[in-house]
């Protein structure tokens, strides 16, 4: 298959995906995801928006220094300061460093947001690309809100930035507005009306507000786009972004009508999806295509019979093709460190000796209480013991009394900024009492938006997993906690969310 049939996979999980409410990641978490994306062999990793905060800058810098395979991209508005700051972080990637600069081109954005004329926008875009090209030949330009832009003007902008040095031109559906046939026509129009279009790769970046992000991206590929910008699990602002796993597996499955290829090692898709869920706390819906819990489940009797006879009757791809091994090794209390370590590696975790030891101790403790340890249990252990934000608040002990004839009471002992404190509170139930005690001890005014609890695996000995969503100063944050005791899990989730709020507060974000 020729290079003209190769589709470049541009992963923006760490930038656009992180803008999903509650999905903020610290530097260590971003590095874990980036390492897994490298293992999956994506072509480009958009590591962040360096000018947005010191935390984002450091993350892009560390990823540029650490990741050796994919290109590393940093986002920058069409301004000198943004572009200079981006290259300051990206320079360590050398030729693999990509400056991704953008400016809006639609009438609505130019009138109400930019307050600029068409000529001014073209001038700013060209200036930005030229400045970026002064640092690297690897420059991408995005025409924000391209699908709501007048096509003659869009063609004018794209021609100008290619002439200025852009090697990739992105035609994003910023607000998830277009439909496949319209998007196809837009890409075809540019191919027919931009004289120098062959000097750049056409990229597409679709949002999922109408549930069409993947369909639109594939339509653009058929029209001539050769880069797709997407995220793991489709996470992102509002309804999310184009889902990487869905695009990649569609191209792999439908070679008969989509004769294109990617370099993605699809066998790492499932592990990457699970890792992202563990890091962010954003659960994948059960019926999510490719990586959902029900993606390869067959309940109807006629389906089960067909699959038993021949999998191809109802399965268009195999579980193994995404790294879902149905003959999973189940661990137990007699399992050794080697089997434990190998299973973690299969799940996509690359841990230090110290972290493996910490997780192994927790694994042994859990194995004493459960007959079998499943992958979901291991994810919970890693989330609880390893993937943690710096702990300003730490749970030490908790005791709860509750029943039909007694007022539910929780006594919580915590470490708050290095000081051991203790408090008892009554509530409408044991969880409410626990949250009230934690709130009093930490002095937080965060508002509880959502609380959920579920069993990680089946059986009465299953670990309980709790998810808490808190809101403070207009920002939402997810917290996770897992434990064999549901109340302890709830306390851990609440405290985890509070620690994330404190961590994020230390980062100064800019509005984009």
N, C-alpha and C positions, 0 to 999 in steps of 0.2 A: 504494500500500500504506500503510495507516494506521500511526501511531506504535505502536499496540498490536501490530503485527506486526514492529516493529523490534527486533532483538536487539543489545543492548549488548555489545561485545567488550572485556573487561577482561583486559589482558595482564599476567601476573605473571612473565614471563621473568626480569626483573631482581631479583625477590624470591624467589619459590618456586623458580623455575627455577635460580637461582644456588645453591640448597641441594643441587643434584645433586652428588655427589662429584666433585671436581676442576674444578667449573665456576665457581669464584670469579672475579669480574671486578674490575679496578680502576676508578677513577672515569672515566678517559678511555674505557675499553672500554664502560662502561655508557652514557656519553654517545653513543657511536657507535651502539649498539643502539637507544637511545631515539630518536635522530634518524631511524633507519630505520623504527621503529615509527610515528613521526609521519608519515613519508612514506606508510606503508601505511594511515594514517588509522584506527588503532584508537581506540576511544572513551576508554579509561582505561589509563594506564600505572602499574602498581604499581612504584614506583622503589626500594623497599627498606624496611628496618626501622630507622628512625632511632635508636632507643635501643640497638640491638645493638652498634654500634661507631662510632667517630668517622668511619671510612671510609664506613660506610653513611649516616651523617648528612650528610656532605659530598656524597655522590652524590645523595641525594634533594634536597638544597638546590640543587645545580648544575642538576639536571634541571628542577626547579621554576622556576629562573631562565631556563633556555635554551629549553625546549620550549614552544611557544605554542598548539598545536592541542588535543591530548588533555587530559583531566583527569589530574592527577598524584596518585597515592595513596601514603600511607605507612602501614605497619602499626603497630599499638600494642596492647599487652595492656590489659586493663581496669584500668589503674592511672593515677593522676594524672601520675606522672613520664613514663610512656610517651607519654601523650596530649599533654602539654606539649611534650615533645621533638619529637614528630611535627609539631606545628603550627609549631614554631620553624623546621623545615626546609621545610615546605609553604607557608608564608605568602606566599612570592614568586609562587606560582601564583594567588593571589587566589581568586576564586570557583571556579576549576578545581581548587583543592586539596581533596583528600578524605582525611579521617581514617578509617582502617579499623581499628576496634577489635574485639577478640574475647575470648571466654571459653568454656571447655568446658562442655557441658551434659549429656553422657552420664553414666550412673551410674558407669561404670568410671573415668572421668576425675575426676568429683567426689569419689569415694571415695579413689582412690589418688594422684592428682596434686594436686588442689586442697584435698582434705580440707575440703570445704565442703558445707553442706546446700543443698537446692533454693532455699530462701528467701534464703540468703546469695548464691547465684549470681545470682538475679534482682536483688537489691539492688545487687550489684557491676556487673552489666550496665547497669542503668538509670543508675547514678551515672556510669559511663564515657561513656555516650552523651550524657548531659546536659552533662558537661564538654566533650566534643568539640563539641557543638552550640553551646557558648558561644563557640567560635572560628569555626565555619563551619556553614552549613546542609547542606553536603555531607558527611554522615556515613553510613558503612556499618558495620553490625554483623554479625559472624559467630558463629554458634553452633558452636564447634569440636566435631567428632565428632557432628554433628547426626543422622546416619542411625542411630546406635546410642542415640539419646535417646528416652525415653518420649514418645510423640507428644503426649499432653495437656500434659506439662511443656514440650515444645518450643513448642507453641502459646502457652502462657502467657508464655514468655520473649519470643517474637517480638511478641506483642501489647504487652508492657510496653516494649520498646525502641522500637517505632514510636511509641507514645504519648510517649516521652521525646525523640523527635526524629530517629530513624534514618530516612533516606530510601531506603536500600537494605538489605535483609536477606538475608544469605548463608546457605545451607543446605548446608554442605560435607560431602562424603564424604571425610573427612580421612584415612582409612586404606584407601580403595579397597575397601570391603566390600560395597556394595549392588549390586543388579542393576537393569536398566531398569524392569521392571514395579513393583518395590518403590519405586524412587525416584519414579516417576510418582505412585504412591499417596501418598507422603509430601507431595509438593508439592500434590496435590489436597486432602489432608487439611487442610493449612494454609490453603488458599484457602477452604475450607468452614468452618473452625473458628476463624479469627482475625478478629474483627469489623472491624478496621481495616487488613486486609491490602492493600486497594486504595490505601492512602496511601503505600505503599512499593513499590519494584521488588524482585521476588524474584530472587536471584542463586544460581548453583550453581557449586561448585568441586570438581571430581572428580579423584581420584588413580587411577592405572592399575594397581594391584596385581593385579587380576584381568583386566586387559586390556579393561576396560569403560568407561573414563573418557569417551570420546567418545559411546558408545551411551547411557550414563547421562545425560550432559549434554543430548543430543537428546531423550531421554524427558522430562526436566524441562521443556524448552522446550515440548513438546507439552502438558504439564500446566499451563503458565502461567508458567514462569520467563521473564524477559526480559533477564537478563544471564548471560553465560557467562564464567567465569574460566578462562584457558587460557595455554599457553606455546608459543613457537615450537619446532618439532620435538618437542613434548611432553616437554621436559626437566623435571626436578624431582626431589624426594626419592624415594628407593627406585626404584620402576618408572616414576616420572615423573607428569606431569600430563596433563590433557586437551589434545590437540594443537590449536592454533589453526587451522592450515591444514586439518586434517581436518573440523573443525566448520564452518568458513566455506565450504569447497568442497562439503560435503554440502548445506548450506542453499542454495547457489547451483545445485547440480546437480539436487536433488530438490524443485523448486518445486511439483511436482504433488501431493505429500503433505506437504510442509513449507513452507507458504506464508508464509515469514518472510524478512526481509532483514537484511543488515548493511551498514555503510558502508565496509567494508574494500576497499581497492584491491587486488584479488587479483593483479594483474599484478606486484606487488612481493613476493609471497610467496617465490618461489624465491631472489631476491637476499637477502632477509632471512634465510632458512634458511642460505644459504651464509655470510653474514656471521657468524652466530652460531657456526657450525661453526669458522670461522677464528679467532674470538675465544677460544672455550672449548677447542677441540681435541676436542670430543665429536662423533665422526663419526655421520652418519646411516646407518642400515642400508640396504643396497641395495634391499630390498623394502619400505621404509617407504612408506606411502600418500602420495600427492601429490608429495612432494619427494625420494623415494628415487631412486637412479640407475636403477633398473629400472621406475619408475612408468609410463614411456611406452615401454618397450622391448618388442618382440614377437619372440620367437624361434621359436615354433612356425610351421611353414610355412603352415598354414591361417589362422593369425592374420595373418601377414605379407601373404598374398594379400588378405584382407579389408580390411586397413588401406589397402593400395595402391589398392583399388577405391573404398573410401569409409571415411574414418576412423571414422565413427560406428558401424561394425560392431563394433569392439572398444575404442574410446576413448569414455568417457562424459564426458570434458572434454578440452579441447585443451591442449597444452603452453603455447601462447601465453597462455591464461587465467591461468596462474600466473607468467608472465614468463619462461618457458623458450623462448627463440627458437632453433628448430632450424637456422635459417640463420645460424649464428653467424659473425661476422667473425673469421677466424684471423689473428693478428698474427705478424709475422716481423721479421727484422733490418732490413728496409727501412721498417718502419712508423714513422711520426712521432709526435711528442709529442701531437698533437691526437687521433689515432686511439686512442692509448694512454689518454689522459685520458677520452675519451668511453666507452671500454670499461669503465674503472673505475667511472664513474658508472652505467653500465648494470648493473653488478654490485652496486650499492648503496653504494659507497664515496664519501664526501665528504671529500676530503683538502685540506690546506693546500698552497700552492705549494711550500713546502719539502719536504713529504712526497712530493708528486708527483715532484719532482726526484730525491729519494732512491730512490724506487721505479723511476723511469725508467732511472736508471743501472744498477740491478740487472737490469732488464728487458733492456737492451741487452747486458749481459754474458751473460745466459742465451741471448739470441737468437743470439749468436755461436757457441754450442754446439749449439743446437737449430734445426731447420728451421722448426718451427711452435711458436707459443706459444698455449696454450689457456687457457680461463678458470681451470681448476684451477691452472695455473702462476701465474697472476696472484694467485689467493688465497694461494698459498704465499709469493709475494714480499711481499704486504702483511703476512701473519702474521709473516714473518721480519724485515722491515725497519721496519714501522710499528707494528703492534699488539704492543707489547712491554711487559712490566712493567719498572720501573726495574732496571737491570742492576748488581747487586752483583758478579756474576761475568760475565766476558766472555771468549769464546774468541778468541784471537789467531792461533795457529798449531797445526797438528797434523800429525804424521808417523807413519805406521804401516808396520811391516814384518811380513809374514806369509807363510806358505807351508806345504807339507807336510813340509819338512825343517827348519823354523826355528820357534823359540818365538815366538808373536805378541807384538810389542812396540809400545807406543804412547808417543810423546813428545808431550806436550801443553804448550803455553804459554798462560797465561791472565792476565787482569787480575783480581785479587782485592782488593776494597776499594781500588782505585786503585794497587795494587802489582803489578808484572809478576813472575810466578813461572813456574817450569818444572819438569816432572817426567816421568820415564820409568817405565813399569810393564809387566810381562808379565802375560798372561792366557790363558784357555782359547781365546780367539779375539781378533781385532782389536777388536771392540766391547767385550768384557769388559776387555781391556787399557786401552782408552780410558776406560771408566767408572771403573776402578780409579785411573787417574791423576787424573781430575777429582775423585774422592772424596778422594784424598790431598791435593790442592791446596786444596780448600775446607774440609776437615776435617768434612764432613757425616757424620751417622750415619743419614741417610735410607735407608729400605729399598726396594729395587727390587721392585715388584710385577708389572710388565708391561712388555714391550718388543715393539714391532711395527714392521715396515718394509714399505713398499709403493711401487709406482710411481704417481706422480701422474697421468700419462697413459700412453698406449701407446707402444711403440717403445723401441729400445735407447738412445736419447738422452734418455729421460724423466728428470725429476728424481725423486730418491728422497725419500720423506717418512717420517720416523720419529716414533713416538709412545712416550713413556715415562710410566709411572705410578709415582710415588714415594709412600711413606707415612712420615710423621713425626708423632710425638705423637698418633697416632690419626686424623690427617687425611690424605686422599689428594689428590694434585695431579698434573694432567696437564701434560706438556711436549711441545712440537712442534718439529720442525726439518726443514728442506728444503734439499737441495743436490744437485748432480749426482753428488757423491761420497757414497755411503751412510754411510761412517764419519764424515764431517764432519756429515752430517745427524743421525746418532745423538748425536754430541757436543753439537750445538746443542740437541737435544730434552732431553737430560739436564740441561744447564745452564739451559735455559728453565724446567724444573720446579723446579730449585733456587732460581732467582730468584723464582718464584711463592711458594715456601715462605717465603723471607725476607720477601717483601712482605706476605704474610698474617700472619706472626708479629707484625708491627707493629700489627695490628688486634686489639683486645681484643674477643672475641666473648662474648655471653651465651648461656646455654642456653635454648632456647625449645621 
